[in-house]
Amino acid sequence: MSDLKLIVGNKNYSSWSMRPWMAMKAAGIDFTDEVIPFDFLNDNPAIRAVSETGKVPLLVHDGFKVWESLAIIEYAAELFPDRPVWPADRKDRALARAYSMEMATGFRGIRNACPMNLRRPTKAAPVTADMRADIDRIETIWHRSIRKSGGPFLFGAFSAVDAMFAPVINRFEAYVLSQHPETLAYIAAFKAHPAWIAWTADAAEETWIVPEDEA
Ligand SMILES: N[C@@H](CCC(=O)N[C@@H](CS)C(=O)NCC(=O)O)C(=O)O
């Protein structure tokens, strides 16, 4: 039995940590996790002690370390080829990876203005032009994919691309970024998923506060 551990930041705030954690959990991969709480004031010394980028998430497999959320997801998919990490169909898989890359590299309008904060009481945020463009593109991806697959997730069953959008689910809901019925249906399906329920339950128990993310 190999030793697979995902090191993550505070579950309430760490959007990048949430993505591979949900992707692996939803695919039924057996792993443990370790939370290293953020200490931004002191430049996160405990994270720097284990992670050469100074960032989380970090996957540790029998001592071998993989960083970057998408690289972690790909490593897990290769380690467990029988697990449904990505959609089964090749073209769906290609689209899922393309959308995941868009998420990993873009959408800075909503990422900067609306930090993930799973405990945040719902309160509408003013929508800037950058945020509007992000919201429109995200909803185009979501609605088109679900119309084609039949849902409830982007390619039918939950896969890594849904996990890549997990923090956006919180942002859309907590900052009231859309009331579109198809968006609300996707958010509802997401929030009923056992991996979402498990992660957010852990987040709800945390007592650490990261002031920068309490916008
Ligand atoms: N591109 C990286 C981003 C990782 C990242 O920015 N993680 C944040 C937490 S959500 C972090 O560790 N920040 C610590 C810091 O910047 O000091 C990934 O996909 O994993």
The ligand as an SDF file (V2000), in Angstrom:
LIG
                    3D

 20 19  0  0  0  0  0  0  0  0999 V2000
   -0.7040   27.5260   -9.3160 N   0  0  0  0  0  0  0  0  0  0  0  0
   -0.7170   26.9610   -8.0040 C   0  0  0  0  0  0  0  0  0  0  0  0
   -1.2590   27.9880   -7.0260 C   0  0  0  0  0  0  0  0  0  0  0  0
   -1.0040   27.5900   -5.5780 C   0  0  0  0  0  0  0  0  0  0  0  0
   -1.3040   28.7240   -4.6160 C   0  0  0  0  0  0  0  0  0  0  0  0
   -1.2380   29.9200   -4.9730 O   0  0  0  0  0  0  0  0  0  0  0  0
   -1.6370   28.3440   -3.3750 N   0  0  0  0  0  0  0  0  0  0  0  0
   -1.8710   29.3280   -2.3560 C   0  0  0  0  0  0  0  0  0  0  0  0
   -2.9790   28.8550   -1.4330 C   0  0  0  0  0  0  0  0  0  0  0  0
   -4.5640   28.7130   -2.2010 S   0  0  0  0  0  0  0  0  0  0  0  0
   -0.6500   29.4400   -1.4710 C   0  0  0  0  0  0  0  0  0  0  0  0
   -0.0600   28.4480   -1.1160 O   0  0  0  0  0  0  0  0  0  0  0  0
   -0.2710   30.6480   -1.0960 N   0  0  0  0  0  0  0  0  0  0  0  0
    0.8210   30.8470   -0.1910 C   0  0  0  0  0  0  0  0  0  0  0  0
    1.6550   32.0170   -0.5740 C   0  0  0  0  0  0  0  0  0  0  0  0
    1.4640   32.5720   -1.6600 O   0  0  0  0  0  0  0  0  0  0  0  0
    2.5100   32.3890    0.2410 O   0  0  0  0  0  0  0  0  0  0  0  0
   -1.5510   25.6690   -8.0090 C   0  0  0  0  0  0  0  0  0  0  0  0
   -2.3270   25.4760   -8.9490 O   0  0  0  0  0  0  0  0  0  0  0  0
   -1.4090   24.8320   -7.1170 O   0  0  0  0  0  0  0  0  0  0  0  0
  1  2  1  0
  2  3  1  0
  2 18  1  0
  3  4  1  0
  4  5  1  0
  5  6  2  0
  5  7  1  0
  7  8  1  0
  8  9  1  0
  8 11  1  0
  9 10  1  0
 11 12  2  0
 11 13  1  0
 13 14  1  0
 14 15  1  0
 15 16  2  0
 15 17  1  0
 18 19  2  0
 18 20  1  0
M  END
$$$$
